[in-house]
């Protein structure tokens, strides 16, 4: 590249970063992604554009052909209006192994990106972002950048920026020091020693919306593709890339690329936004209207001394609640008060269950009853009691839900337990379900995705208050999880790395078979003891205690587990603790802290001893939405070294929870959680016991109730 051309690129990037360019300012939000799967209307280069807050995008892109095919599958998430995070899994043909690294036929690579917009677009200045590409992987795509994007009118967007790493590898105009080479440990460790160091180069481009559906883009790339060119995987004949993007719908897009004068590529992007329901407005039936009392009727107290009338009131309440998907668990009536305990069978948004219960009570309770308390029962435990003045319910039915929240009193359910006994039919209770299951493994270097599918039957028998007998049986119908390769010896007991042996059985298997006791030893205190076959790989006893005031955003807990490894056939046998990597310890456990951070974020820290006997901590951060969606990440670091742990250096992953109600438009407590993590390793492995206390009760406590209180009158 000529000196004149280099200078023009630097001038263009500088102008985009600071000089005024007139045009109609906008928020530069886009659902389009580039070939790396992150928000932006260019091709290989970043922009300062962001996606709508909360947007989840999955982009599958490919370029090249035959023995030189590169594929990238990227999950990107707009964490906040300014912060974008992405996880990418790439498969690259045609590369030679780096000296000292394992041989491969096809290189599979994981990478993480972060981008932060620190300046929004104004009338006379561009939006600006700073970003890290592949900041905690093997470094194959490692690069950093500062970029500016400005809109000119409604359809034209101009972008210019400077980059380091791969983004500074072509036609550099300067340097910020020596950039270290190689990777830390086994990959997966943030390569902070490389960030914004080394050669610096300029890039730029533009996008133009030809129509409301079709966008044309062109860019000048500062990525030299050094390794790909060296190994013959790509011929870089030009620095210019071009693209056409077509919006099929708000959720689907197709893009086609011309890359570096030698390659063509394509991508498909699917987007969803947890903030927008799949079924707008919902399809649940309308609630019962609040019944307003006749003032003179409130003086009739005769019903309270008449056992027949009292029984009739209880029966009517139970029948009305049953139609609403709510079970009456216990009740205590006096001339002026009604204290009812309910089991919410239907509503993922707990205030909706409380609101529908309150509505039903106004229609059945005698007019003399002025104070109404609704207590939520979970696994036999009273969690939260919400008290209303009946006159407030009558007065505020058509007011915003926030008004009745201000008028209500929310307290620990154990304070309202005196005098209440479970109604007839509360115990024992039996539930069961039968349905398909899917278990999968990702990021196996020999095969990126493996899975088992089959049928699963689950049952629960609630014997008495707080006592639950649970079981699950599975029958595999198809799958290849049994072919996952066993990692080499790491010096740790094989507590998870031999998971493939638990996927070999073709006969029915017992996923878990346990008896559990839940209790309220004192105010703000919850306890759980679970014994039996706790999960697919371990049997034993698990004990837990949790401190969680009903109106607190903070909770503290402790858990101790005694475990024994189950036989690989997952029936009733127990196998030896001795493995090729050492003896599996009997005891493990953690102390935990949970915090509702606010602004839609939740944090959790678990510190203690893991299954392999290693000591450390797990940090989890989740972005949560009022409708039940959660998107989060976790990382575990123990006293196991990166070399001992193996590929990935330490345990980490991404988890996404989707409530069924979001997709079907009707109330449901069901949800599905998907966890994307590295291969099963032995370091940082934790017992997977069902029914941990915090997750069991959290949605019934005030911080979460207040977040979803808008559903109270629905």
N, C-alpha and C positions, 0 to 999 in steps of 0.2 A: 504494500500500500504506500502511496506517495506521501511525502510530508504534507503536501497541500490537502490531500484527502483526510489525513489524520487530524489536521488542524480544523477542518470543516466539521468533523464529527464532535470534537471537543467543544467547539463554539456552539453547535446545535444543542448538545447536552447542557451546557452552561446556560444557554438562553432559556431552555425549558425549565431549568431549576430556579431561575431568578428574575428574568426580564418579563415585563408585562406583555401579555398577548390578549387583546380584547376578544370578547366572545361571551356568550351566555353561560354563566356559571351554573353548574349542576352538581349533584352529589357523586357523579362518576361511578354509579353502581351498575353492575352487569352480571348476568347469569352465564355469560360466555366464558369458557376457559381456554387456556392455550394448550400446546402439545404436552406440557408438563402437568396439566390438570389443575392449575390454579387460576383464580379469576383474572381475566385480562383479555383484551381483544387482539393482541399480537400473537406471535407464533412460538418462537423459542425464547424470546426475551420477556422479562417482567414489565409490568406497568404499575401505576399508582391507583388503579381501579380496585374496587372491592365488590364483593357480592352483597346482596341484601342480608341484614343481620339474621343469623340462624341458619342460613342456607347450607345444605349438605349437597355436594356434587360428587358424582362418580364419573370419571372420565377414563375411557379405554382408548388409547392411541397406538398407532403402529406406523412405522415407515421402514423402507428398505424392502428386500424380498429374498426368498430362498435362504441361503446360509448366512445372510447379513441382515436378518430381520430384527428390529428392535420393537418391543412392546412395553408400554407403561400403563399401569392401572393405578389411578390416583383417587384417594378420598380426600376432599378438601372441605373445610368447615369454617364458616364466618363466625368466630367465637364471640366477638363484639363488633360494633360498627367499624372499629379500626383494626382489629387483630384478626389475621387469617392464619390458619394452621392447615397443614396438608401432610398426608402419609402416602408414600408412593412405593409400588412394587414393580420392578422392571425386569425384563428378560432380554438379554443382549446376545445375539449370535456374532461370531466372527472375531471375538477378542481372545487374546492369549493371556494365560494366568500371569499375575504379577509374581516375580521371584519370591520364593518363601511362602506363597499362599497355595492352598489346595488346587489340584487340577480340576477342570470342568469342561463339559461339552458346550454348555450354555450358561452364561453368567446370570444368576438371579441376585438382585440387589434391592435392599430396602433403604429408603431415605425419608427424612422429615424436613419440612420447610416451615418457616415462620415469616410473616410479613406484617409490618405495622405502619399504618398511615399516620404520620405525625402532623400533617398539614392538609386541611381540606381545601378544595378548589374555591377560589374567589373570582370576582369579576375580572381582576387584572393579574392574578397569579395562579399557577397550577397547583394541583394536589401533589403531595410528595410522600413517598414511602421509603422505608428502609427494610431490607429483607435478608434472610439467611436461607440458602438453598442447600439441602443435604448437610445440615449442620451437625447431625449425630449418627451418621451411617459410616460406610466404608470410605466415603469421600469421592466416590466415582463422579458425582455430579456437584461436588462442593463448589460454592460460589456465594459471594455477597454483593449487595448492590444498594445504590441510592438512586431513585428514579422519580421523575416528574411527568405528569400527564395533564394536558389542558384541552378542554373542549373548545372548538371553534364552531359556533352555531350549534345546531341540534344533532348533526350527523357526523361531523369530523372530529377525531381525537388525535392529538399529537403527543408522542412520548419521546423522552430522551433521558439518558441516565449514564452512570458509570458503574463498572463492575470489577470485582476481584475474583481470584480463583479461575474457574472455567470462564466466567464472564469477563475476565481480564486477560484472556489468553491469546486474543487475536488483535493485532495492530495496537498494542499498548502504547500509551504516551507518557507513562511515568511509573513510579514504584513507591510503595510505602514500607519497604523493608523486605527481608527474606521470608518467604512463605515455607513453613515446614512441609515435608513430604511424608508419605506413608499414613498409616492409621493407628489409632490408639487401641491397644488390647486386641479384642476380637471384633472391633466395630461396635457401633451403638453408643459410644461415649462422645459427648459434645466436643467438637474439635475447636475449642475456643482459641487455641494458640495460632490458628490459621486465619481467624476472622479479620477481614479488611487488611490483610497483609499481602504483599507481593505486587505483581504487575497490575496496572490499572488501565482499563480500556473503556472507550465510549460505545454506546449502542443507541439506537433510536428507531422510530417507525411511526406509522399512522394507521388508523382504521377509518373506514367510511361506510356508513350505513346506506347502501344503495336503495334498499326498501326497508319496510318495517321487519322483514324476515331475513334479508340477505345482507351480509357484511363482507366487505373486501378489506384485507390487511396486507401491508408490506412492511418489512423491517430490515435494518442493517444489523447483523449479528456480530457480537464480540466474542463468541465461543469458537475457538479454533478446532474443537473436536480432536485434540492431539492424539489421544490414545486410539480412537477409532480410525483415524487416518494412518497412524503408525502400523496398526494391525491389519489394515486393508478392509476394515468393516464399513468405511465410508470414504467417498471421494469428495473432498470439499473444493469445488470448482468456483464457488461464488460466495460472497458474504451476504447475499440478499435472499430472503425467504418471502413467500407469498401464500396467501390463504383466502379461501371462501368459506364462510360460516352460514349455515341455513337453519333457522329456527322452525322446527316442525310444530312445536307447541311450547307452552311455558315450561314444560318439564323435559323436553327432548330437543337436542341439537345435533347436527352433523357438520363436520368440518373436513375440508380437503386442503392439502398442503403441497407446495413445491419448495423443496429444501436444498439449499446450498448448490443449486445448479445441477444436481445429480440424482436426487432422490424425490420420491413422492410419498405422501402419507395421508392418513385419515384418522379421524377420531369421532367417537360418539359420547355425548354427555347426557347424563340423567340427573336432574336436580329435584330436590324436595325441600320444603321449608317447614320445620316443626311449628313455627308461629302461625302457619296457615293450615287449618284443618282440611283433610282430604274431602270431607263432606261439609261444606259451609252450612252453618246454622244448626246442624244436628238433626236427628230424626226421632228423638225420644218423645214419648207422649207428654202432653201438657200436664203439669201437676194439678192437684186438687186446689181449688181456691180456699183462702182463709175464711172461716165462718165467723162472722161478727155476732157477739152475744146481745141478747135483749137485756138492757140494764136491770130490769125487774127480776129476771130469772136468776141472777147471781145470789139472791137471798134464799134460794131453795137449797137447804143442806140435808134434806131428808134422804137423799140417795146414799150419803156416806154411812148411814146406819142400816142400810138395806143390803144384805149379802147378795141377793139376787141381782139388784141393780148394779152393784159393784162388779160382779162377775160378768154382767152384760157389757159394761164399759170395757173391761179387759178384753173380752172376746171381739168386740167391734174394733178396738185398736189393732189387735193382731190381724184381723181380716183385712183392714185397710192397708196396713203396712205390708202384708204379704203381696198385695196387688202392686205395690211400689217396688218390689224386690228387696224388702227389708224384713228381717225377722225380729219379732218381739222376744227379748231374752229374759227380761225381768221387769217387774213393775211394783211401785208402792204409791198408793193413793191416800190423800187426806182431804178434808173439806176444801182446802185452798191450794194444795200443791199436788203435782204429779211428777214422779221421778221414774223415768222409763229407761231401761237398758236395751240397746238394739245391736243386732249384728248386720252390718252392711254387706249384702250379698251381690250388689250390682254396680255401685257407683265408684268409679276411680277417683272422682273428685268428692272427698268426704263431706264437704259442706252441702253438697247436693242431697246426700242421704239425711243429714241433720235437718235441712230445710223441708224436705218432703215429710219427714217425721213430724216436725212442728206443725205443718199444715194439716196433716191428718189428725193430730191431737186436738186442734181447734174445732174440728168437726164432730168429735166424739165426746170429749170431756164435758162433764157438767159445767154449767156456767159459773159456779162458785170457784172453780179452780183458776187462780190467777198466775201462779208461778209454775213454770214448766221446765224441767231439767231433762236433757237428753244425754245419755252416757253411751259412748262407743265401747263395745266389747270386742276384743281381739284375742283369740286363742284363750278364751275364758278369763282374760284380764280386763278390768275396767281401766281405760286409758285416759280419756278426756270427757269431762262433763261440761255441757254448755247449758246455761240457765237463762231463760227469757221471762220477761213479764208478758203475759198473754195479751194485755192491752197494747204493748209495743208491736206484737205480731199483727194485730188488727189494724194498727195505725200506720205501719210502715210497709205493708205488702207491696205497694206500688212505688215506694221510694228506692233509691239505689241501695244495693246490698250492703254497702259500707255503713249505712245508717243503723241497720239492725245489728251489725257487728259491734258498733260503738255501744249499743244498748245492752248487749249480751255480756255475761260473765263466763269466762272459761277457766276451769280449774282442774286439778287432778281428779280423775274419776274415782279414786279410792276413797276420797272424802265424802262421796255420795252413796257409798255401798251399803251403809247400815240399813237394816230393815228390808232389803230387797232379796228375794229368793228367785232362782230361775223358774220360769213358767214351765208348765207341763209340756214335754216334748223337746225341751232345750238339750237334754242329755238322756241317753246316748244318741249320737247322730252319725250317720254314715254317708260318705260322699265318694264318688268314683268318676273316672273319666278314661276314655280310650281315644287315642289319636296317633298320628304319625310323629316320628322324631327324626331329627337330622343332627348328626355330630360331624364336625369337620376339623381338619388340621390344615393350616396354611404355612407357607414359607419353608417347606421342605425343599432343600436345594435340588433334590432329585425330581420333585414333582410339586409345583406351587400349591396345588389344592388337592386334598384327599377328603373323602367323606364316607360315612356309613348312614344308611337310611333304613327305617323299619317302623314297627308299631310299638307303642308304649301304653301300658295300663297303669293308672295311678289310683290309689284309694287312701282315704283317711277315715278313721273311726275315733270320734271324740267321746271318750268313755265317761268323763266327769269334768267338772270345771278345771281347766288347765292341763288336762291329760289328753294326749293325742297319740294314737297309733297310726303310723304312716308307712306306706310301701309303694314301690314302683318296680314293674317288671317290663323288660324290653325283649323284642325279637327282631334281630337283624334280618333284613331281606336282601340287601345288596350293599356293597361298599368295598373300599380298599384301604381302610385305616390300618389293617393288620400288616400292610407292607411298608409302613413307615420304618426307616432305618434306625437301628439302635446307635445312638452317639457313642463315640469312643469313651474309654474310661476317663473320669475327671477327678478321681480321688474322693468323690462324695458318694454316699449310699444312693442307690438308684430308687429314688422315691417317686419320680415322675417320668424319667426318660425311658422307662420300659412300658409306657402306656400302650404301645402297639400290641403287647401280649394280652391286654384286656379287651382288644377288639377282634380277637381271633375266633371267639366262640360263635358257632352257628346255631346253638340251642338257646332257649330263653335264658336270660340273665336277670339277677336281682340288682337293680340300680341302688336301692337303699331299702332298709327295713328297720324302722326305729320306733321307740317309744320315747315321748318327750313330755316334760312337765314344765309349764309356764306358771309363774307366780308373781305376786306383789308383796314382798316381805315387809315393805314400809313405803311411806310416801316418797315419791320420786325414784323409787328403786324397783327394778324388774329383774327377774332371774329366769334362767332356762337350764335344764339338764336333759341331755339327749343321749340315749344309749342304743346300741345295736350295730347294724351294718350302715355306717354313716354316709358312705359314698361308694362309687364303683371300686375304688382301690383300697379303702381302709374301713375297718370296723373299730369299735371302741366306745369310749364315753367322752362327752363334751359338756363342760359346764361353763356358764357365762353369767355375769352380773352387769347391770347397766344402771347408771345414774342419769336420769333425764327428767328435769322439771318440765312440766307441760308447757310453760311459757318461755322456756329458755332456748336459745339458738345453739347452746353448747351441750354436748353429752360426753360422758366418760364411761368406758367399759373395760372389762377384763375377761379373758377366756383361757381356760386350761383344758387340754385334751390328752387323753391316754389312747393311743392307737396301736393297732396291729394290722399288717398288710394282709389283704384278702387274697384267696386263690385266684388265678387268672380266669377260671371259668365263672367267677362271680356268683357262686352259689353260697353254700354255708361254710366252706372251709377257710382256714387261716393258714398262710404259708410262713416260711421261716423269715426272720428279720435279716438274715445274712444275705448280702448281695455282693456282686463283684467289686463294688466301690466301698464296701463297709457295711456296718450294722445299722439298721434303721432304729433311731431312738424311740423309746416308749412315749416320752412326754414332749409336748410342744404347747405353745400358747402365746398370747399377746395382750398387751394393754393398748387401748384405743382411745383416740379423741376424735370427735365429730363436731364440725362447725358449719352452721348455715351462715356463710360469709355475707350474704346479701347480694342484691343486684343480679340474681340468677346463678350464683356460684355456690358450690358446696365443697368442703374439704374434709379429708379424713387422713389420719396418721395411725398406722398400726406398727407397734414396735415389740419385738420379742424373739422367741425361738421358733424356727421354721422346721418343716418335716425332716430335713436332712441333718438337723442339729446345728445349723448355722444361725447366727444372731444378727439382727439388722432391723430395718424398718421399711414400710411401704407408704408412699405418699400418693394419694388419689385426689384429683381435682375434676369436678363435673360441672358442666354448664347445664342448668336445669330450666325447663320451661313449665309454665303453669299447667299445661295440659298433660303433663306426665312424661314428656320427652326428656331424655338425658343423654348427653354426649360428653364423654370424659376420657381421661388418660390416667394411667398409674405407672409407677416405677418402684422397684424394690432393690435396695442395695444392702448386702449383708457382708460379713467378714470373709466371704469367698472372693478370691481374686478373679479378675477378668479371664485370665488364662485357665483357671480351674473351672469357671462357669462354662466357658466355651463360646461358641458363636453368639454374638449379641452382647457379650460382656456382663449383662445383668438382666433380670426379668423386667419386662415392661409391656405395655399394651394399650389398646384403645377399646372402649366399650360403648355400645349404643343401645339404649332402651327405648322401645317404641310401644306406647299404649295402644291396645286394640281399638279403644274408643275413637282415637284420632283417625283411624282408617275406615271404620265401619259407620261412624256417625251416630251410634247409639251407646248409652253408658255401659261400661264394662270395667271390671277390676283386673282383667287379664292384660298381660304385657309380655313382650319377648325381648330378651337381652342377647346381643351378639358381642362376643369378645374376640378381638383380633390381637394375637400376641405371637411372639417368636415360638420356635419349636419348644416342646415341653422339655425343660431342663430341671436339674435337681436343686440348684441354688435358689433360694427365695421362694420355695414352693410351700403353699399353705393348704391346710385341710379345707375341704369344700363341704362343710356341714350346712344343712338346710335350716332355715328358720332363725337366723341370727336376730337378736332382739332389736337392734336399732332399725333395721329395715322392716321389721314386723310392725313397729309402733309409730314410726316417724310421721307417716302421713296423717295420723290422727291427732298430732300435737299442734299447738297454736301457730308457730311460725309457718308451717306448711298449710294449715287451715286458712290463715289470713291471706296467703298467696293465691288460694283458689276460691276465696269466699264469694267471688262474683257468681258462682254457680248456686248460691244458697236458694234463691227464689226460682231457679230453673226447674 
